[in-house]
Amino acid sequence: MFKRLLTITALAAATAFAPAAWANKAVVIDEMEGYLEFVDYGGGVIFAEQIPADEWKKMVIIDARDAGQFAKGHIPGAINMDWRQILAKRNTIPKDKPVLVYCNTGSLSAQAGFAMRVAGWDNLRILQGGMEEWKAKGGFDAAAKVTAPAKH
């Protein structure tokens, strides 16, 4: 997997700076295809209600939105890392503890999450529905609300 990461990273960097490297595009596609055949069906997606309240504090939470959106409000304890910069900042993201990435709705964090999972982070989860769904489901208490007895 590490060799695959190095190949993908080197080829991606090369394609950005050298048009001749586009000849290696097939290799990059083959590497991503191999990853997609290997990854579990959900691709690391998790719903807010699947995370017990006491588990949130054990995770590194990455808000993948831009700094302006982060400043307007974010999940408490989250660090801001624009989704376009996640690979550039990968050395700050641990591999030995759970990592959760979110954005507003889940689409940009899914892109960042895919890149990180291809790059070898198998401890990374993407918050389905993003910040909007997290708030709507009760935030840190989403899991408790799902398991609470029905009110009649």
C-alpha positions in Angstrom: 0.0 0.0 0.0 2.9 2.4 0.8 4.4 1.8 -2.6 1.0 2.5 -4.2 0.8 5.8 -2.3 4.2 6.8 -3.5 3.4 5.9 -7.0 0.1 7.9 -7.0 1.7 10.9 -5.2 4.6 11.0 -7.6 2.5 10.7 -10.7 0.0 13.2 -9.5 2.7 15.7 -8.8 4.4 15.0 -12.2 1.2 15.5 -14.1 0.8 18.9 -12.5 4.2 20.1 -13.7 5.1 18.1 -16.8 2.6 17.5 -19.7 4.7 14.5 -20.8 3.8 12.8 -17.6 0.2 12.4 -18.9 1.5 9.3 -20.5 1.5 7.9 -17.0 -2.2 8.8 -16.5 -3.1 5.1 -17.1 -0.9 4.1 -14.1 -2.6 6.6 -11.8 -6.0 5.3 -13.0 -4.9 1.7 -12.5 -3.8 2.6 -8.9 -7.1 4.2 -8.1 -9.0 1.4 -9.7 -7.2 -1.1 -7.5 -8.0 1.0 -4.4 -11.7 1.1 -5.3 -11.8 -2.7 -5.7 -10.3 -3.0 -2.3 -12.2 -0.4 -0.2 -15.3 -1.3 1.7 -18.7 -0.4 0.2 -19.3 2.7 2.4 -15.9 4.1 1.6 -15.5 5.2 5.2 -18.8 7.1 5.5 -20.3 7.3 9.0 -23.5 8.9 10.2 -23.6 11.2 13.3 -26.0 8.8 15.0 -23.4 6.0 14.8 -20.9 8.0 17.0 -21.6 7.7 20.7 -21.2 11.1 22.5 -18.0 9.9 24.4 -16.3 8.8 21.2 -16.2 12.4 19.7 -13.5 13.5 22.1 -11.3 10.5 21.0 -11.3 11.6 17.3 -9.3 14.1 15.3 -12.1 16.1 13.7 -11.2 18.0 10.5 -13.5 20.7 9.1 -12.8 20.6 5.4 -14.6 23.9 4.6 -12.8 27.2 4.0 -11.7 29.4 6.8 -14.6 31.8 6.4 -17.2 29.0 6.9 -15.2 27.6 9.8 -15.2 31.0 11.5 -19.0 31.2 11.2 -19.4 27.9 13.2 -18.0 24.4 13.4 -18.1 21.2 15.4 -16.5 22.0 18.7 -12.9 20.7 18.8 -12.6 20.6 15.0 -9.5 21.8 13.2 -9.9 23.7 10.0 -8.2 22.2 6.9 -9.6 23.2 3.6 -10.4 20.1 1.6 -8.1 21.2 -1.3 -5.2 21.2 1.2 -5.7 17.9 2.9 -3.0 16.0 1.0 -0.6 18.9 1.4 -1.1 18.8 5.2 -1.3 15.0 5.4 1.7 14.8 7.7 -0.3 16.5 10.4 -3.1 13.9 10.3 -2.5 10.9 12.5 -2.9 7.3 11.4 -3.1 5.9 14.9 -6.4 7.3 16.1 -9.8 7.9 14.5 -10.1 10.8 12.1 -13.4 12.3 11.0 -13.7 14.7 8.1 -16.7 16.9 7.4 -17.9 19.8 5.3 -21.4 21.4 5.0 -23.1 18.5 3.3 -20.5 15.8 2.8 -19.6 16.3 -0.8 -16.2 18.1 -0.4 -15.2 16.0 2.6 -15.9 12.9 0.5 -13.4 14.1 -2.0 -10.8 14.9 0.7 -11.6 11.5 2.3 -11.2 9.6 -0.9 -7.8 11.2 -1.5 -6.6 10.4 2.1 -7.9 6.8 1.9 -6.1 6.3 -1.4 -3.0 7.8 0.3 -3.2 5.2 3.0 -5.3 6.6 5.8 -7.7 3.7 6.7 -8.6 5.3 10.0 -10.5 8.1 8.3 -14.3 8.5 8.2 -16.4 11.0 6.4 -19.4 12.5 8.2 -22.4 11.7 6.0 -24.5 14.8 5.5 -21.8 17.1 7.0 -22.3 19.8 9.5 -25.9 20.5 8.4 -27.0 16.9 9.1 -24.9 16.8 12.3 -26.8 19.8 13.7 -30.2 18.5 12.5 -29.7 15.2 14.2 -28.6 16.6 17.5 -24.9 17.1 17.3 -22.9 15.2 19.8 -26.1 13.7 21.2 -27.3 12.2 17.8 -26.6 8.6 18.9 -28.4 9.1 22.2 -31.4 10.5 20.4 -31.6 7.4 18.1 -31.4 5.0 21.0 -33.7 6.9 23.4 -37.1 5.3 24.1 -39.9 6.6 21.9 -42.1 9.4 23.5 -45.8 8.7 23.3 
